[in-house]
Every structure is written in structure tokens, then in C-alpha cells.
Amino acid sequence: MDDLTPLRYFRAAYEMGTFSAAARACDVRQPSVSAAIARLEQRYGGPVFRRGRDGLTPTALGHELYQQAGGVLAQMSQLEARLKGHVAQTVRVFCAPDVLMAAFEDGLARIRRAEPQAQFQFSEDPTQADLHFAAESCLPRGCGFHPLWQERYGLGLPSGHPLVAKPQLTLADLADEALIARPYCPSADRYLAELARDDGGTGLRVAASAIHDAQLMDLVAAGLGMALMPMSHGDAHRGIVLREISDVDPVTRVVGVGYRKTGFADAMARHFLSRQSFMGAGAGGGSAPGGGPAMTAEPM
């Protein structure tokens, strides 16, 4: 509960001996701890610590507050634990527009089994989410991250396109072909830059723009153009085929589950990743989507 936050910060400072150590233990910034202690001192009418070069020394008021706070916090923790069994918790999830949900279904099911009361709420704002299904390069600043697989980008073609007969493509094969842009993907932007730099007069042109990869694959299958996309997408849509471009430096990405650095989000990520030799690998669980290199599970 928010009203008990200053007491939690005080208790951490009392035990750690400095505001900076307490801030690290509570996963907050030092000014937050300092401000909370100041509010307590104002409320109780005196200092709870003496500040010195060697750290914090509790005053008599500080010693008394520490003794009383322990019992209060313990009682509230027990109460919260009992109440959580009756109140649905909301897990806010962000799935990046260049990531397909299928690979994360097993992890979501593990959260459901561990937290039967949990409700999932998908958010369009990654900064408001507890869990993120995204490439590492697309995470909000300050999030934790566990990698699941690494993969390359290639060119998606309609399944009936003549170039499907070739196992690999070259820039020359793309002469006068239309591309569908995916402006929401930084990796695709880098790949487009590579194509433009190496383009020997192939005349690449953008014919359409998608807002997420599920739509992108439908547009490719409908014959509106080719599109840069992760190689794993080739198994996700019957109407497209993925081919690598042999004469362009490959662009890769690392996909995984990100999480806010809060106790709740960390617990949800642990449930998501539990008991996996390879995690987040789609229905089979045995390899990365599209056959990319899987990441081995490590304790968080």
C-alpha cells in the first residue's frame, strides 16, 4: 500500500545504513528515499537519522520507529497476501507490432496456471506495460530483458511469385519490384538503408505501408508487394515465402520478454519463463520460431 511506502524506505535505510543502498534495495531513485524520510520526520516531529560521513545513525526516535514499523509492515504483508487470493490482478502486456503472439502463448498459459486470478490487459503504450514481447532494441529504457531467440531478416514474397523458385535472392532480382514498408520496425529501417546503399539501379519503390506484421503478411499474400520481415514469419502465413538476400549484409534481432523492474512484473516474468530449456518457442517449445538460434534459460 502506498501509505506504507515511506515506512518501507525507512526500514531499508535503517538496515542498509545509507539512502543510496536503500534506494537500490527498493529499486527506486535516491531522492525518493530521501523525500520519504523527510515526510516521516515531519510527521513525527523530529529526525530519525543523523547523517554523517560514515552513513546514517538512527536517533532514539528512529530506533523506536524501526521497532514499531516492523510489526506494522508484517501485518500489512499478511493482509495483502490474503486479499490477493480474492482480487484479480491485472497483467499489462505490450506486444510489439513486429512480433507475432503465437510464440508467447505457452508463457502466458504458465502465468495463468501460477496466478489463476490474473487478468491480461494488452496496452498500446510500452511504457505502461508489465511485460513486453519485443526485440531487445525496441524495449523502453530501464526494462529488464530475457532473450528467447535470435533471427535474421529476409524478403517476404507472395507464394505464387516467380522468385520463390530461387533459394536466395540478389538485389538484381528485385528490379522494379514494389515493397511494402513497415515503419514501426527499426531493424527493417536499417535493412532498407542497406538495400538503398547497395542498390545498383534496381528501382526499388514503396507501394504500401503496414501498421503491424500480421497486416503486412496479408498485404504480401495479396500481391501488393514484397516486404522485409523476420525469417520466422515464413511459417506463420501460408500465402508468403521468405527468402534471404545474399548480397546484402544481414540484419538480425534478438527477441524475448521484457519486464518492468517492479516486484509484480518480475514475478510475472518468472512465471512466464519457468521450467523452460527453451522459452517462448511457440507451440512445440523445442526450437526458436523459423529455426533461429534459441537462447538457453537462465535464472533471473
Protein Blocks (a to p, Z undefined) as FASTA:
>chain_A
ZZlmmmmmmmmmmmnopaklmmmmnopafklmmmmmmmmmmmnopafbdcdfkbcaddfk
lmmmmmmmmmmmmmmmmmmmmmmmmpccdddddddfkbcfklmmmmmmmmmmmmmmbccd
ddfblklpfbdcddfklpcehiacddfbdcdddddddfkbmklmpmbdcfklmgoiacdd
dfkbmklmmmmmmmmmmmghlopacfbdcfbfklmmmmmmnonaccdddfklmmmpfkbc
cdddfkbccddddddddddddfklmmmmmmmmgoifbghiajnopacehhiacdddddZZ
